[in-house]
Amino acid sequence: MSDLINEPDAKRLIFGLRDTGYNVKTATADIIDNSIAAGADQIRMEVILRSDGRKVVYFGDNGNGMDPDGVRRAMRYGAPERENPESLGKFGLGLKTASSSVCLKYTLISRDSKNNELAKLAWDLEHVAQREQWEMLQEPVTESEREAFDELCGDKGTLVIWEKCDRILTKEYEPGSAQERMAITRLTESLAKHLSLVYHRFLDKTDSRVRNIDIFINQSPVIPWNPFYPTRSEQVLAPQKQLIEVELPDGSCDTARIRAWILPHRNDMTKDEEKTHARISNRGQGFYIYREGRLIQDGGWMEVFGVIEPHYSLLRIEFDFGHGLDDAFRIDVKKSRILFHPELADGLTALLQPIYREAGQRYRRKNRELALNKPIDHTSANKNIADTGNTETPQVSSVDTNTQSAVVSNNLGQKIKLKVAVQSYVSADTIYVEAVENITSGELWQPALRSAGDSGHVPAVLLNTHHDFYQKIYKRAAANGYAVDGMDLLLWAFAAAEQNNTNAELEPIFEDIRSEISNNLRKLLRNVPDAEPGELIDDGES
C-alpha cells in the first residue's frame, strides 16, 4: 500500500458525520428523496415506541428496489453517482448521514423483483467503533423485518430501518411513559407538516409539474400544503420576467424560474382559513426554493432584501431550478440551503423591488383600515369618574345648546360665562369620556359639558379619533385596559381643570395650550408606525 494513502479513522469519522446539520425532519426528507429517486409512488413511514422505550422507524417504498450489489453500493459512504442527473439524491451521502444523525444503527433491505430474495446490510456505529474499521453487518432478515417489508413495500422496493434512535427526541423521558408517547405523537405531527410542504408538488394530484406520490406516516396520509395559496393569492410578476438566465462557474448558462405571490391579509380570511391555507407569519415571508420540484428552502430573503419584518409577511417568492444549476447555487449536502451569487442577488433585488414595496403598502393599508375601524372601550374610565365624587370641578349653573355656552362657578369666581361644547341626551355610559370624529381643529382633546338628559351637565372630555396620538398610542394601548383608563383619566382631568380655572379672558390661552400640545404630539409621532393587527388584540382574543 502506498505511504500516501491516508484512510480516515473509522470511529472518529463515522461518529463525526452524525453532526452535519440534520434534524429529524430534514433526515426524514432525505430518506424520502431516495424513494422518489427509485421511482416509488407509495412511501410509508412508521414511527414505533416500544413499551421499554426503544424507538424504531421504518421507511418502506414500492420503488425499483435493488439487488445485493445495489444494496452494497447504496450503503457505501459516497455512493456512486446516479444515472439520472435529475435525481433528488446528489452526493451519495444522504442515506448514511441522515440516518446516523438520528440513530446508531440503520439497516437497508431491498429487492428488485418479488422472485428474488431480500438483500440486507446494516451500519452499526458502535460496531464500527469496536472494530475500528469500516465494517458493515450482514445479518439474516428476521421474520418481523420480512413482515414489515411485505406490509410497507410489497413485491419489490426498499425498506430502511432506524434503530437505537438516541437522537429522535430532543428531550429524555421515562422509557415508554405517557409523556414519551405524547412526544412521539407530536413528532409525527411535526413530520407530517414538514413533508406536506417539502413535497407538496408531488403530493398534489392536480400539480402536473412533477410525478405524483403518496406519503403515509403511521398509516395517515400526508396532505399537501401549498405555501402560495394560489386560489386566494395574487401572482404579481409579469410572465416575461419569470425566466432568469443564470451563469455557471464554467461560463455556461441555464434557466431558473421565478414567481411572486402576495397573499391575502389575515384579516381578510377566517381564522380556520388562515391557519389551514395561508399560515401568515414573519418567518413565512421570502424565498421558497425548489430543486427539481422538491422544496429545499422556505422563507428568508437571502440577502436580496433586508431583515424580516411584519410589513412584508404577505410576500412569498417561488424560485425553481433544476440539477443543472447545482454548482451555481452551491447546494449543501442536506439539500436544505442554497446561496445566491452577489450579482444574482443584486439582479433579484432590482426585479422584485416594486413587488416588495407593493406588498408592504398593501399590508400597511390594511393595518390602517383595521386601526380606524377597531373601537376602543372607554367605559371603565367613565365609570371611574362617575364613582369619584370629590374631584375639583366647576359648578354648572346653566347651559345653552344653541350658543354652545355655559355659566359656571369655578376657582376664578361666580357666574363665569364660557364658550364650550354643550351636549345633551348623550349615552349614560360615555358622559365623561367619548372618542368622536367631528373635531376639526386638530386638537387631541376638547373640554365639554354633557348630560344624559337636558339638565345636570357635568365636565367631560371629547377625544379626537383622527389625531395621531389616538391612532398610534391609544390603539396600541387598547390591549391594556389600564393604559387606556390612565390616558382617559388624565385628559379628563386636564379638561376639568381648564373649566375650573378659566374665564372669558383666559379661554383663548387654554385653547392655544391645547393646540400647541396637540401639534407637538403630532410632530413627535410622525415617525412612529401605525399599530399592527397583533397590537390591537388583547391576550384573551389571540
Summary of the structure (lengths in Angstrom):
residues: 542
radius of gyration: 34.4
end to end distance: 69.0
largest distance: 115.8
contacts: 1655
relative contact order: 0.08
helix: 37%
strand: 22%
